[in-house]
């Protein structure tokens, strides 16, 4: 009977530890964000700034080309802002740079050589 209760106590401790890891996101509970959270925040900021910079550059170029100052910059700032938030959304939901918006099947090839039906060409 003692052996079974010891095994049960061990399983309970393991389950509690797994639950603690899920709740804290792998943090040690100190309140400081872990490496993964810092990386996600840095990527989100970089995505937004890069998209805005590209939008401003394209808007400036369009304004000079079509002599529409400042409407090209205004338009492309909004386009860059939307693109930045789309990139942030895709990276935070795990879609990243996958083709399309569907999650891949676990047994699908990773090189993208297969078609929709999973058959190779």
C-alpha positions in Angstrom: 0.0 0.0 0.0 2.9 2.4 0.8 4.4 1.8 -2.6 1.2 2.9 -4.4 0.8 6.0 -2.3 4.4 7.0 -2.9 3.9 6.5 -6.7 0.7 8.5 -6.5 2.4 11.4 -4.6 5.2 11.4 -7.3 2.7 11.6 -10.1 0.8 14.4 -8.4 4.1 16.4 -7.9 5.0 15.9 -11.6 1.5 17.0 -12.7 1.7 20.1 -10.5 5.1 21.0 -11.9 3.8 20.6 -15.5 0.8 22.8 -14.7 3.1 25.4 -13.1 5.3 25.4 -16.2 2.2 25.9 -18.4 0.8 28.7 -16.2 4.1 30.6 -15.9 5.1 30.0 -19.5 8.3 28.4 -18.4 9.3 31.3 -16.1 10.7 30.7 -12.7 7.8 32.8 -11.1 10.0 35.8 -10.4 7.8 38.2 -12.4 10.6 38.7 -15.0 9.7 37.7 -18.6 11.5 34.7 -19.9 13.7 34.7 -23.0 10.8 33.6 -25.2 8.6 36.5 -24.1 11.4 39.0 -24.6 12.1 37.6 -28.1 8.5 37.9 -29.0 8.3 41.4 -27.8 11.5 42.4 -29.7 10.2 40.8 -32.9 6.8 42.5 -32.6 8.5 45.9 -32.2 10.9 45.2 -35.0 8.1 44.1 -37.3 6.1 47.3 -36.7 9.1 49.6 -37.1 10.3 47.9 -40.2 6.9 47.9 -41.9 6.5 51.6 -41.1 9.9 52.4 -42.4 9.2 50.6 -45.7 5.8 52.4 -45.9 7.4 55.8 -45.4 10.1 55.0 -48.0 7.6 53.8 -50.6 5.3 56.8 -49.9 8.2 59.2 -50.3 9.2 57.5 -53.6 5.6 57.6 -54.9 5.3 61.2 -54.0 8.5 62.1 -55.9 7.5 60.0 -58.8 3.9 61.2 -59.2 4.4 64.7 -57.5 1.5 64.0 -55.1 3.2 65.3 -51.9 2.2 64.3 -49.0 -0.6 61.9 -50.0 1.7 59.0 -50.9 3.5 59.1 -47.6 0.2 59.3 -45.7 -1.3 56.4 -47.6 1.7 54.2 -47.3 2.2 54.9 -43.6 -1.3 53.4 -43.0 -0.4 50.5 -45.3 2.9 50.0 -43.4 1.1 50.2 -40.1 -1.5 47.6 -41.2 1.3 45.3 -42.6 3.2 45.6 -39.4 0.2 44.6 -37.3 -0.5 41.7 -39.7 3.1 40.5 -39.2 2.7 40.8 -35.5 -0.6 38.9 -35.5 0.9 36.1 -37.7 4.0 35.7 -35.6 2.1 35.7 -32.3 -0.4 33.1 -33.5 2.3 30.8 -34.8 1.6 31.3 -38.5 5.0 33.0 -39.2 6.2 32.4 -42.7 4.2 29.3 -43.6 2.5 29.2 -47.0 -1.2 30.1 -46.5 -2.9 30.4 -43.2 -3.6 26.7 -42.5 -1.5 24.8 -39.9 0.5 22.0 -41.5 -0.2 18.4 -40.7 2.4 16.7 -38.4 3.3 14.2 -41.0 3.6 16.7 -43.9 7.0 17.2 -45.5 8.8 20.3 -44.2 10.3 21.4 -47.6 6.9 22.3 -49.1 7.4 19.9 -52.1 4.0 18.4 -51.8 0.7 19.8 -53.1 -2.6 20.2 -51.4 -3.3 16.4 -51.5 0.1 15.5 -49.9 1.4 13.9 -53.1 4.7 15.0 -54.5 5.1 16.1 -58.1 
